[in-house]
Amino acid sequence: MKFKTKSKVSCGIPTASMPDIVFMLLIFFMVSTVFKESNGLNVVLPAAKRIEKLPGKRDVAVIWADRSGRISIDDKLIQIADIEPIIRAKARDELHPMKLVSLRIDKDVEMSKVTAIQQQLRTVGSTALNINYSTKTAVD
């Protein structure tokens, strides 16, 4: 007597909809991801009655200065003498040359510190003379 062999049942995962799922996950992460720009220092910006927004944040070097005398560029604490070489390197960058320097300075910083920062920017030359002073909107 001959016995019939049972056919083996294959347990496979259907992969027909896998590209759809991967594509939806990709779009979800692209939409929901936020890139960290820079934290800078904890500063209280001075108030202004009329302000203008920058057209874009690309190719902008941001210099932070807080009331305790610390200065930061690209989330790194630096000395005043280090401003000139850093800004000069940013101005010479071939892929993204710096077009604007934005100063985010606490309202209680001594004017001598602001003047020292401006003097360092003057030594860089004409590329660092396009300066923006960041403020917040004044509430009347």
C-alpha positions in Angstrom: 0.0 0.0 0.0 1.3 3.3 -1.0 0.8 6.3 1.2 0.3 9.7 -0.2 2.7 12.3 1.1 1.2 15.4 2.4 2.1 18.6 0.7 4.0 21.0 2.9 2.4 24.2 3.7 4.6 27.2 3.2 4.4 30.0 5.8 5.6 33.1 4.0 5.1 36.7 4.7 3.4 38.5 1.8 5.7 41.3 0.6 3.5 42.8 -2.1 2.7 45.8 0.0 6.2 46.3 1.5 7.2 49.2 -0.9 4.0 51.1 0.0 4.7 50.8 3.7 8.4 51.8 3.3 7.3 54.8 1.2 4.7 55.9 3.8 7.3 55.6 6.6 9.8 57.6 4.6 7.4 60.4 4.0 6.3 60.4 7.6 9.9 60.8 8.9 10.7 63.4 6.3 7.7 65.5 7.3 8.0 65.1 11.1 11.8 65.6 11.4 13.1 68.9 12.6 16.7 69.7 12.3 18.4 71.4 15.2 20.0 74.6 14.1 21.8 75.9 17.2 21.0 76.6 20.7 23.4 79.4 21.4 23.5 81.0 24.8 20.7 82.0 27.0 20.2 85.7 26.1 17.4 88.2 26.5 17.3 90.2 23.3 16.6 93.9 23.4 13.1 95.0 22.2 12.5 97.0 19.0 9.3 98.7 17.7 9.9 97.7 14.1 11.8 94.6 13.0 12.4 92.8 9.7 12.8 89.1 9.3 15.8 87.7 7.5 14.9 86.2 4.1 16.6 83.0 5.0 18.9 81.5 7.6 21.2 79.9 5.1 24.8 81.2 5.0 24.3 83.3 8.1 26.9 83.2 10.9 25.3 83.8 14.3 27.4 85.2 17.2 25.8 84.9 20.7 26.9 87.0 23.7 25.3 86.7 27.1 25.5 89.0 30.1 28.1 86.9 31.9 30.6 87.7 29.1 30.5 84.4 27.2 30.6 84.4 23.4 29.5 81.5 21.2 29.6 80.6 17.5 28.2 77.3 16.2 27.5 76.2 19.8 31.1 76.5 20.8 32.3 78.9 23.5 35.1 81.2 22.2 37.2 84.2 23.1 36.9 87.5 21.4 40.2 87.0 19.6 38.8 83.8 18.0 36.0 85.6 16.2 38.2 86.8 13.3 39.6 83.4 12.2 36.3 81.7 12.5 34.4 84.3 10.5 37.2 84.5 7.9 36.9 80.7 7.5 33.1 80.9 7.1 33.5 83.6 4.5 36.0 81.5 2.4 33.8 78.4 2.5 33.4 77.4 -1.2 30.1 75.5 -0.7 28.2 78.0 1.5 30.1 81.3 1.7 28.8 83.5 4.6 26.6 86.4 3.5 25.5 87.9 6.8 26.6 88.0 10.4 23.8 88.0 12.9 24.6 89.3 16.4 22.3 87.9 19.2 23.5 89.9 22.1 21.9 90.1 25.5 20.4 93.5 26.3 22.6 93.8 29.5 26.0 93.2 27.8 28.5 96.0 28.2 28.9 98.1 25.1 32.7 97.6 25.3 32.1 93.9 24.6 29.9 94.7 21.6 32.5 97.1 20.3 35.2 94.5 20.6 33.1 92.0 18.6 32.5 94.6 16.0 36.3 95.4 15.8 37.0 91.7 15.2 34.4 91.6 12.4 36.0 94.7 10.8 39.4 92.9 10.6 37.8 90.2 8.5 36.9 92.7 5.8 33.9 93.5 3.6 32.3 90.0 3.9 31.7 90.5 7.6 30.5 94.1 7.4 26.9 93.0 6.6 25.7 92.7 10.2 22.2 92.1 11.6 21.4 92.8 15.2 18.7 90.4 16.4 15.9 91.8 18.6 12.5 90.8 19.7 9.2 92.7 19.0 8.4 95.3 21.6 5.0 94.9 23.3 3.3 98.3 23.8 
